[in-house]
């Protein structure tokens, strides 16, 4: 019985360490989602928009503590794709250009 009661705290500590590591990865994904969504509004929105959507969704699914950043990453990823659709329909291009 002593061996069983000693094994339980070790297993609990290992589970807590794994949970902390998974949560820190989810926090990193939330921040990456936000940054990629923000960058996608300026360049490479065809690539960065979907990446921001995927990372934001994964961060929320894994229980990030940076929920606001993950939601902003999702919103910016959607804006990236809407911006891409707008550019394609108006100019027939997939990139920014400034004319004057």
JODA-V856402 format. One record per residue. RES is the residue in three letters. SS is DSSP state (H for helix, E for strand, C for the rest). OMEGA is omega in degrees with one decimal (999 if undefined). D_CENTER is the distance of its C-alpha to the mean C-alpha in Angstrom with 1 decimal. Layout:
res = {RES & RES}
ss = {SS & SS}
omega = {OMEGA & OMEGA}
d_center = {D_CENTER & D_CENTER}
This chain:
res = {UNK & UNK & UNK & UNK & UNK & UNK & UNK & UNK & UNK & UNK & UNK & UNK & UNK & UNK & UNK & UNK & UNK & UNK & UNK & UNK & UNK & UNK & UNK & UNK & UNK & UNK & UNK & UNK & UNK & UNK & UNK & UNK & UNK & UNK & UNK & UNK & UNK & UNK & UNK & UNK & UNK & UNK & UNK & UNK & UNK & UNK & UNK & UNK & UNK & UNK & UNK & UNK & UNK & UNK & UNK & UNK & UNK & UNK & UNK & UNK & UNK & UNK & UNK & UNK & UNK & UNK & UNK & UNK & UNK & UNK & UNK & UNK & UNK & UNK & UNK & UNK & UNK & UNK & UNK & UNK & UNK & UNK & UNK & UNK & UNK & UNK & UNK & UNK & UNK & UNK & UNK & UNK & UNK & UNK & UNK & UNK & UNK & UNK & UNK & UNK}
ss = {C & H & H & H & H & H & H & H & H & H & H & H & H & H & H & H & H & H & H & H & H & H & H & H & H & H & H & H & H & H & H & H & H & H & H & H & H & H & H & H & C & C & C & C & H & H & H & H & H & H & H & H & H & H & H & H & H & H & H & H & H & C & C & C & C & C & H & H & H & H & H & H & H & H & H & H & H & H & H & H & H & H & H & H & H & H & H & H & H & H & H & C & C & C & C & C & C & C & C & C}
omega = {179.7 & -180.0 & 179.3 & -179.3 & 175.7 & -179.0 & -177.4 & 177.7 & 178.6 & 178.7 & 178.5 & 178.7 & 178.8 & 178.0 & 179.0 & 179.0 & 178.0 & 178.9 & 178.7 & 178.8 & 179.1 & 179.7 & 178.5 & 174.3 & 178.5 & 176.6 & 177.1 & 177.5 & 178.9 & 179.4 & 178.9 & 177.7 & 179.0 & -178.0 & -180.0 & 177.0 & 178.8 & 177.6 & -178.8 & 176.7 & -179.1 & -176.4 & 172.7 & -177.7 & 176.6 & -177.9 & -172.6 & 178.5 & 176.9 & 176.9 & 178.6 & 178.1 & -178.1 & -178.9 & 177.5 & 177.8 & 177.9 & 179.3 & 178.1 & 179.7 & -178.8 & 173.4 & 179.5 & 173.2 & 177.6 & -176.0 & -180.0 & 179.0 & 177.3 & 178.1 & 175.3 & 176.4 & 176.1 & -179.4 & -179.8 & 175.7 & 176.8 & 177.3 & 177.9 & -178.8 & 175.3 & 176.7 & 176.8 & 179.1 & 178.2 & 179.8 & -179.0 & -177.1 & -177.8 & -175.2 & -173.7 & -179.4 & 178.3 & -179.1 & 176.7 & 165.8 & -177.5 & 177.6 & -178.1 & 999}
d_center = {45.2 & 44.4 & 42.3 & 40.2 & 39.7 & 38.7 & 36.2 & 34.3 & 33.1 & 32.0 & 30.0 & 28.5 & 27.7 & 26.0 & 23.9 & 23.0 & 22.1 & 19.9 & 18.2 & 17.7 & 16.3 & 13.8 & 12.8 & 12.5 & 10.3 & 8.0 & 8.5 & 7.8 & 4.3 & 4.1 & 6.4 & 5.5 & 3.2 & 6.5 & 8.7 & 8.2 & 8.8 & 11.6 & 13.1 & 13.0 & 15.4 & 17.8 & 17.7 & 16.6 & 15.0 & 16.0 & 13.7 & 10.8 & 10.5 & 9.9 & 7.5 & 5.3 & 6.4 & 6.1 & 2.8 & 2.9 & 6.2 & 6.3 & 5.5 & 8.0 & 10.2 & 10.6 & 11.7 & 9.8 & 12.3 & 10.1 & 9.9 & 10.8 & 8.1 & 5.5 & 8.4 & 9.1 & 6.0 & 7.3 & 10.6 & 10.5 & 9.4 & 12.3 & 14.5 & 14.0 & 15.4 & 18.0 & 19.0 & 19.5 & 21.6 & 23.6 & 24.3 & 25.4 & 27.7 & 29.3 & 29.7 & 29.2 & 26.8 & 23.2 & 23.2 & 24.2 & 27.8 & 29.9 & 33.5 & 36.2}
